[in-house]
Amino acid sequence: MAVQTLITPFEVVLYSPAGRQYPLDKICDLIPRIEQEFGHECLGETLYDWMIANVDYPENATVWECGYSYEIGEFVIKEGTYFENTVALNTEDPTAEDSGWVIPERFGTNECANTLWNDHLRYILALKIYARSLNFTTRETGAKGLTMLEGSGAYGNQGVRSGTKAELSDYKKDLIVELDTAVANMMRWARKTNSSLTVCTAPISSMIACVDGLCAPASNSRRRWGFAY
């Protein structure tokens, strides 16, 4: 039985710097482990379990079929992701750019939970999973993972080579800085929302209590975002 997660492999690619051609196999393996670690140690078990239990999946969604014409408002599933059609007689692949398909709100009409997901959490999880996958994808044979443009080829095309260990390390440092910023912004939002008069049915106070875990402030000398080679 597959473990239920908040984010899908396609969304990791969509919301991170990975690029749509990035291989999904390593991402699939990493999602449950990384999401559960971050979910329980940063969001807190109460909030993470609440979010898992309250994902609003469209009940009438069907597996997307190539060549089938879909009406506005129909839901499909492709690569584990739910999509809603916004274009009449749509035959486009939902995972393609400008396809007329959108990913529906993850938590239905729950504005607070959707804000947490759309503005903060999906980006953090995508960055974290993508960064962890780089070691695996760049060490495979072939043009996968991080590549560096190098000069021009025989016919004027840019050549492509695998990134070196030093280049990969620098790239990861940039991702770590971005992750620190994204997590800090999420925590500020949570504290502001928790102290305001806004009614939020998602138990975000669980996250605020986890300041010593993966949500530790950037000033903490014990950096938790490191990625081992």
C-alpha positions in Angstrom: 0.0 0.0 0.0 1.5 3.4 -1.0 2.1 6.0 1.7 -0.1 9.0 1.3 1.8 12.3 0.9 1.0 15.9 0.4 3.2 16.5 -2.6 3.6 14.5 -5.9 6.7 14.0 -8.0 5.3 16.2 -10.8 4.7 19.0 -8.2 8.3 18.7 -7.0 9.5 19.4 -10.6 6.8 22.1 -11.1 7.6 24.1 -7.9 11.4 23.7 -7.8 14.1 24.8 -10.2 14.3 21.2 -11.5 12.8 21.7 -15.0 10.1 19.6 -16.5 12.5 17.0 -18.0 14.1 16.2 -14.7 13.9 12.4 -13.9 11.1 11.5 -11.5 12.3 8.0 -10.3 14.6 9.2 -7.5 12.0 11.9 -6.5 9.4 9.2 -6.1 11.6 7.3 -3.7 12.5 10.4 -1.6 9.1 12.0 -1.2 7.7 9.9 1.7 10.9 9.9 3.8 11.6 13.6 3.4 8.0 14.8 3.7 7.3 12.8 6.8 10.6 14.0 8.4 9.8 17.6 7.7 6.1 17.2 8.5 6.6 15.7 11.9 9.7 17.7 13.0 8.8 21.1 11.6 5.0 21.3 11.1 4.4 19.1 14.1 2.7 15.8 14.2 -0.8 17.3 14.9 -0.7 19.7 11.9 0.9 17.2 9.5 -1.5 14.5 10.3 -4.4 17.0 10.0 -3.2 18.0 6.5 -2.9 14.4 5.3 -6.4 13.7 6.6 -7.9 16.8 5.0 -6.6 16.7 1.5 -9.6 17.3 -0.7 -9.3 14.9 -3.7 -12.0 15.2 -6.4 -14.1 12.1 -6.2 -15.1 12.1 -9.8 -11.5 12.3 -11.2 -10.5 9.7 -13.9 -7.1 8.8 -15.3 -6.2 11.1 -18.2 -6.5 9.5 -21.6 -4.5 10.7 -24.6 -6.8 11.9 -27.4 -9.9 12.2 -25.3 -11.7 15.5 -25.3 -12.5 16.9 -21.9 -15.1 19.5 -20.9 -14.6 22.4 -18.6 -14.7 21.4 -15.0 -13.7 17.7 -15.5 -11.0 16.3 -13.2 -8.3 13.9 -14.2 -5.2 12.2 -12.7 -1.8 12.0 -14.3 1.5 11.1 -12.7 -0.3 11.0 -9.3 -1.5 14.6 -9.6 -5.1 15.8 -9.9 -5.9 18.4 -12.6 -9.0 20.4 -13.4 -9.8 21.4 -16.9 -10.5 25.1 -17.7 -10.7 24.9 -21.6 -13.6 23.5 -23.7 -12.9 20.3 -25.6 -9.4 20.0 -24.1 -7.1 17.2 -25.5 -3.9 18.6 -24.1 -1.6 16.7 -21.7 -2.3 18.1 -18.2 1.4 18.1 -17.4 2.4 20.3 -20.4 2.8 24.0 -20.1 -0.2 26.2 -21.0 -2.3 23.1 -21.3 -5.5 24.6 -20.0 -5.4 22.3 -16.9 -4.9 23.6 -13.3 -4.2 21.8 -10.1 -7.2 22.3 -7.8 -7.0 23.7 -4.3 -5.4 21.0 -2.1 -7.7 21.6 0.9 -11.0 22.5 -0.8 -12.5 25.7 0.7 -10.2 25.8 3.7 -8.5 29.2 3.0 -6.0 29.0 5.8 -4.7 25.5 4.9 -4.6 26.5 1.2 -2.6 29.6 2.0 -0.1 27.5 4.0 0.2 25.1 1.1 0.2 27.5 -1.9 2.4 30.2 -0.4 4.8 28.2 1.6 4.8 24.5 2.1 4.7 23.1 -1.4 7.7 25.3 -2.4 9.7 24.2 0.7 9.0 20.5 0.2 9.8 20.8 -3.6 13.1 22.5 -2.9 14.1 20.1 -0.1 13.3 17.0 -2.1 14.9 18.3 -5.3 18.1 19.2 -3.5 18.3 15.8 -1.9 17.8 14.1 -5.2 20.7 15.9 -7.0 23.4 13.5 -5.7 21.5 10.5 -7.1 20.5 11.9 -10.5 23.9 13.6 -11.3 25.8 10.4 -10.7 23.8 8.4 -13.2 25.2 7.8 -16.7 23.8 10.1 -19.3 22.6 13.7 -19.4 20.6 13.8 -16.2 20.4 16.0 -13.2 22.5 19.2 -13.0 24.2 20.0 -16.2 26.4 23.0 -17.1 26.4 24.7 -20.5 29.9 24.6 -22.0 30.9 26.6 -25.0 29.6 25.7 -28.5 29.4 22.4 -30.3 30.6 21.7 -33.8 27.4 23.1 -35.3 27.1 26.2 -33.0 25.0 24.4 -30.4 25.9 24.8 -26.8 27.6 21.7 -25.4 26.4 20.0 -22.2 28.5 18.3 -19.5 27.8 17.0 -16.1 28.3 19.4 -13.2 31.5 18.9 -11.1 31.3 18.1 -7.4 32.3 21.7 -6.6 29.7 23.1 -8.8 27.1 20.8 -7.3 28.2 21.9 -3.8 27.8 25.6 -4.7 24.4 25.0 -6.2 23.2 23.2 -3.1 24.4 26.1 -0.9 22.2 28.4 -2.9 19.3 26.0 -2.4 20.0 25.9 1.3 19.8 29.7 1.5 16.6 29.7 -0.4 15.2 27.0 1.9 16.1 29.0 5.0 14.3 32.0 3.6 11.2 30.0 2.7 11.0 28.3 6.1 11.5 31.6 7.9 8.7 33.2 5.8 6.4 30.3 6.6 7.0 30.6 10.4 6.4 34.3 10.3 3.1 33.7 8.5 2.1 31.0 11.0 2.9 33.3 14.0 1.0 36.2 12.5 -2.0 34.0 11.6 -2.1 32.4 15.0 -2.1 35.7 16.8 -4.6 37.4 14.6 -8.4 37.3 14.8 -8.5 35.2 11.6 -10.2 31.8 12.2 -7.9 29.0 11.1 -9.2 25.5 11.5 -5.8 24.0 10.7 -3.8 23.4 13.9 -0.9 25.7 12.9 0.0 26.2 16.6 1.6 22.7 16.3 4.1 24.2 13.9 4.9 27.2 16.1 5.8 24.8 18.9 8.5 23.0 16.8 11.2 25.7 16.8 13.9 23.3 17.8 13.3 20.8 15.0 13.7 21.3 11.2 12.0 24.7 11.6 14.9 26.1 13.7 15.6 29.7 12.9 18.5 30.4 10.5 20.5 32.0 13.3 20.7 28.6 15.0 24.3 27.4 14.7 23.1 23.8 14.3 22.2 24.0 10.6 19.7 21.3 9.7 19.5 21.8 6.0 22.8 20.1 5.2 23.0 17.5 2.4 25.6 14.8 2.7 27.4 13.7 -0.4 
